[in-house]
Amino acid sequence: MNKNADKKTKINGSELLQFIVLTITLFGFWLILSGMMKTKFLIIGFGTSLVTAWLTRSLLRLPSAAGQNEAFLAFHFPYLKYLTYWLWLLGEVVKANIDVVKLVLDPKMPINPQIITFKKPMANPIAHVTLANSITLTPGTVTIDLEDGVYYVHAITEEAARSLVPEEGEGDMLRRVACLFHEQETVARGGEMS
């Protein structure tokens, strides 16, 4: 019965490519941890990586977050674009660190902690994970919860809260993640609480 459900579910991406990427990743990780370069150990490590990738292939098929009858593969995303996104995010983390240091060193401590909510409907669960982790990695903001595309984020200042929602040209992180995963760019903002 499970095979019939798999046939009806549209899978975004190539399962063969995911299998190859996962095998190479596991084998690389095995090489780093073991440090064994003799042929016998390389064959054992590669064989173990193949078997593990084969056994876990169905676990890496993620159902659509939008409730559609489709699945996304965990290792199916644009690697080069993803790398450039993380380089951009590194710059944003540096800028946010400088802002937080300024807040800490300011004798008046001009903070305005608040919890904001916004809805970002995206079908790909990896897009949600990327956005939630990006928000948390940026100093001054923490993703508290994510449920059904609704993000609950604690922001230490009004500027940090505004930077997350695309109003008046802001919300660059959300737009970049949506573009990275070819998702729609609509965001609905919820209420604020002090």
FIBA-834255 format. One record per residue (C-alpha): residue in three letters; x, y, z. Coordinates in steps of 0.5 Angstrom, whole numbers, m for minus. Each point is the difference from the previous one (the first is absolute). Layout:
BEGIN
SITE type    px    py    pz
SITE  ALA     X     Y     Z
...
//
This chain:
BEGIN
SITE type    px    py    pz
SITE  MET     0     0     0
SITE  ASN     6     5     1
SITE  LYS     2    m1    m7
SITE  ASN    m6     2    m3
SITE  ALA     0     6     5
SITE  ASP     7     2    m3
SITE  LYS    m2    m1    m7
SITE  LYS    m5     5     1
SITE  THR     4     5     4
SITE  LYS     4     5    m5
SITE  ILE     8     0     2
SITE  ASN     3     6    m1
SITE  GLY     8    m2    m2
SITE  SER     4    m6    m2
SITE  GLU     0    m6     5
SITE  LEU     6    m2    m4
SITE  LEU     4     6     1
SITE  GLN    m2     1     7
SITE  PHE     2    m8     1
SITE  ILE     7     2    m3
SITE  VAL     1     7     4
SITE  LEU    m2    m4     7
SITE  THR     5    m5    m2
SITE  ILE     5     4    m1
SITE  THR    m1     5     6
SITE  LEU     0    m7     4
SITE  PHE     6    m2    m3
SITE  GLY     4     6     1
SITE  PHE    m3     1     7
SITE  TRP     3    m7     2
SITE  LEU     6     2    m3
SITE  ILE     1     6     4
SITE  LEU    m2    m4     6
SITE  SER     4    m7    m1
SITE  GLY     6     3    m4
SITE  MET     2    m7    m2
SITE  MET     2     0    m7
SITE  LYS     2    m7    m2
SITE  THR    m4    m3    m5
SITE  LYS    m4    m5     4
SITE  PHE    m2     5     5
SITE  LEU    m2     5    m6
SITE  ILE    m4    m6    m3
SITE  ILE    m4    m1     7
SITE  GLY    m1     7     1
SITE  PHE    m3     1    m7
SITE  GLY    m4    m6     0
SITE  THR    m3     2     7
SITE  SER    m2     7    m3
SITE  LEU    m3    m3    m6
SITE  VAL    m4    m5     5
SITE  THR    m2     6     4
SITE  ALA    m2     4    m5
SITE  TRP    m4    m5    m3
SITE  LEU    m4    m2     7
SITE  THR    m1     8     1
SITE  ARG    m3     2    m7
SITE  SER    m7     0     2
SITE  LEU     1     4     7
SITE  LEU     3     5    m4
SITE  ARG    m6     1    m4
SITE  LEU    m4     6     3
SITE  PRO    m7     1    m1
SITE  SER    m2     7    m2
SITE  ALA    m1     5     5
SITE  ALA    m6     3    m4
SITE  GLY    m4    m6     1
SITE  GLN     0    m2    m7
SITE  ASN     1    m7    m3
SITE  GLU     8     1    m1
SITE  ALA     6    m1     3
SITE  PHE     7     3     0
SITE  LEU     7    m3     0
SITE  ALA     4     2     6
SITE  PHE     6     1    m4
SITE  HIS    m3     3    m6
SITE  PHE     1     7     0
SITE  PRO     5     5    m4
SITE  TYR     6    m1     3
SITE  LEU     4     6    m3
SITE  LYS    m6     4     1
SITE  TYR     0    m2     7
SITE  LEU     7     1     1
SITE  THR    m1     7    m2
SITE  TYR    m6     1     5
SITE  TRP     5    m2     6
SITE  LEU     5     4    m2
SITE  TRP    m5     6     0
SITE  LEU    m3    m2     6
SITE  LEU     7     0     3
SITE  GLY     1     7    m2
SITE  GLU    m7     1     4
SITE  VAL     2    m3     6
SITE  VAL     6     4     0
SITE  LYS    m4     7     0
SITE  ALA    m5    m3     5
SITE  ASN     6    m1     5
SITE  ILE     2     7    m1
SITE  ASP    m7     2     1
SITE  VAL    m1    m4     7
SITE  VAL     7     2     2
SITE  LYS    m2     7    m1
SITE  LEU    m6    m1     4
SITE  VAL     4    m3     6
SITE  LEU     5     5     0
SITE  ASP    m5     6     0
SITE  PRO    m2     2     7
SITE  LYS    m7     1    m1
SITE  MET    m1    m7    m3
SITE  PRO    m5     2    m5
SITE  ILE    m3    m7    m1
SITE  ASN    m8    m1    m1
SITE  PRO    m1    m8     0
SITE  GLN    m6    m2    m3
SITE  ILE    m2    m7    m4
SITE  ILE    m3     1    m7
SITE  THR    m4    m5    m4
SITE  PHE     0     0    m7
SITE  LYS    m2    m6    m5
SITE  LYS     4    m2    m6
SITE  PRO    m3    m5    m4
SITE  MET     5    m5    m3
SITE  ALA    m1    m7    m2
SITE  ASN     7    m2     0
SITE  PRO     2    m2     8
SITE  ILE     7     1    m2
SITE  ALA    m2     7    m1
SITE  HIS    m3     1     7
SITE  VAL     6    m3     3
SITE  THR     5     5    m4
SITE  LEU    m4     6     2
SITE  ALA    m1    m2     7
SITE  ASN     7    m2     1
SITE  SER     2     7    m3
SITE  ILE    m4     4     5
SITE  THR     3    m3     6
SITE  LEU     7     0    m3
SITE  THR    m1     8     0
SITE  PRO     1     3     6
SITE  GLY    m5     4     3
SITE  THR    m6    m5    m3
SITE  VAL    m2    m7     2
SITE  THR    m5    m5    m3
SITE  ILE    m4    m2     6
SITE  ASP    m5    m4    m4
SITE  LEU    m2    m2    m7
SITE  GLU    m7    m3    m1
SITE  ASP    m4    m1    m7
SITE  GLY     5     6    m3
SITE  VAL    m1     4     6
SITE  TYR     6     3     3
SITE  TYR     0     2     7
SITE  VAL     7     4     1
SITE  HIS     3     4     6
SITE  ALA     3     7    m2
SITE  ILE     4     4     4
SITE  THR    m1     6    m3
SITE  GLU    m5     3    m5
SITE  GLU     5     1    m5
SITE  ALA     1    m8     0
SITE  ALA    m7    m1     0
SITE  ARG    m1     4    m6
SITE  SER     5    m3    m4
SITE  LEU    m3    m6     0
SITE  VAL    m7     2    m3
SITE  PRO     0     3    m8
SITE  GLU    m3     6     2
SITE  GLU     4     7    m3
SITE  GLY     5    m4    m4
SITE  GLU     2    m5     7
SITE  GLY    m1    m7     1
SITE  ASP     6    m2    m5
SITE  MET     2    m6     3
SITE  LEU    m7    m3    m1
SITE  ARG     0     2    m7
SITE  ARG     7    m3    m1
SITE  VAL    m3    m7     3
SITE  ALA    m6     0    m5
SITE  CYS     4     2    m6
SITE  LEU     5    m6     2
SITE  PHE    m5    m5     1
SITE  HIS    m5     3    m6
SITE  GLU    m5     1     5
SITE  GLN    m5     6     0
SITE  GLU     2     6     3
SITE  THR    m7     2     4
SITE  VAL     1     1     7
SITE  ALA    m6     2     5
SITE  ARG     2     3     7
SITE  GLY    m3    m1     6
SITE  GLY    m1     4     7
SITE  GLU     6     2     4
SITE  MET     0    m1     7
SITE  SER     5     4     5
//
